[in-house]
Amino acid sequence: MEAWYSAVRKLKDESEDPKYTQEFCFHVYHDLMFIKQNRRLKDKEKFRNRKGVEFDAWASELSNKYSSEMISIVISDDEFWNESLKNTLFENEQKKYRRIE
């Protein structure tokens, strides 16, 4: 999780409105946790690559509360996006491939 917090701090530091940026980042994290627990994605790989109908629908929901500029900046940040996925939707995959010594 530390890498995720680091990515959020970086986005906040680069933002004109750090509080708004942080709020959005936490919203994304909570949405991804909700999706993991309550929905079944038909194509996780498309979602991971920020493509597909399910990703577009989710991004559209975000646009009801946040500016399209904020969505674009944060979601297109690879470090934030990959850490968010690693700690939510793809958490089990990380554990599954952990090397045993």
C-alpha positions in Angstrom: 0.0 0.0 0.0 2.9 2.3 0.6 3.6 2.5 -3.2 -0.1 3.5 -3.7 0.2 6.3 -1.1 3.4 7.5 -2.8 1.7 7.7 -6.1 -1.2 9.7 -4.6 1.3 12.1 -2.9 3.0 12.6 -6.3 -0.2 13.4 -7.9 -1.2 15.8 -5.1 2.2 17.6 -5.4 1.7 18.1 -9.1 -1.9 19.3 -8.7 -3.3 22.8 -8.5 -5.9 21.5 -6.0 -4.2 18.8 -3.8 -7.3 18.2 -1.7 -9.5 17.6 -4.7 -6.9 15.3 -6.2 -6.6 13.3 -3.0 -10.4 13.0 -2.7 -10.5 11.7 -6.3 -7.7 9.2 -5.8 -9.5 7.8 -2.7 -12.8 7.7 -4.6 -11.1 5.6 -7.4 -9.6 3.2 -4.8 -13.0 2.7 -3.1 -14.8 2.2 -6.4 -12.3 -0.4 -7.5 -12.8 -2.2 -4.1 -16.5 -2.1 -4.6 -16.2 -3.5 -8.1 -14.0 -6.3 -6.8 -16.4 -7.2 -4.0 -19.8 -6.7 -5.8 -19.4 -7.0 -9.5 -17.9 -9.4 -11.9 -15.9 -7.8 -14.7 -16.4 -9.6 -18.0 -13.0 -8.6 -19.3 -10.5 -7.7 -16.5 -7.6 -7.2 -19.0 -9.5 -4.5 -21.0 -10.4 -2.8 -17.7 -6.7 -3.0 -16.6 -5.7 -1.4 -19.9 -8.3 1.4 -19.5 -10.4 0.1 -22.4 -13.7 -1.6 -23.0 -17.4 -1.0 -22.2 -17.1 -1.6 -18.5 -14.2 0.8 -18.1 -16.0 3.5 -20.2 -19.2 3.1 -18.1 -17.2 3.4 -14.9 -15.3 6.5 -16.1 -18.6 8.0 -17.2 -19.9 7.5 -13.6 -16.9 9.4 -12.3 -17.6 12.3 -14.6 -20.8 12.9 -12.7 -18.8 14.1 -9.7 -15.3 15.0 -11.0 -14.0 17.1 -13.9 -12.9 15.3 -17.1 -9.5 16.9 -16.7 -9.1 15.4 -13.2 -10.2 12.0 -14.5 -7.9 12.1 -17.4 -4.8 13.2 -15.4 -5.2 10.7 -12.6 -6.4 7.7 -14.5 -3.7 8.1 -17.1 -1.0 8.1 -14.5 0.4 4.6 -14.9 2.0 4.5 -11.4 -1.3 5.4 -9.7 -3.4 3.2 -11.9 -1.2 0.1 -11.6 -0.8 0.4 -7.8 -4.6 0.9 -7.5 -5.3 -2.2 -9.4 -2.6 -4.2 -7.6 -4.2 -3.3 -4.3 -7.8 -3.9 -5.4 -9.0 -5.9 -8.4 -5.8 -7.8 -9.0 -4.8 -8.3 -5.4 -5.2 -12.0 -5.4 -3.2 -12.4 -8.6 -0.2 -10.8 -6.9 -0.4 -13.3 -4.0 -1.0 -16.2 -6.4 2.3 -15.6 -8.2 4.4 -14.9 -5.1 7.6 -16.9 -5.2 8.1 -19.5 -2.5 11.6 -20.0 -1.3 
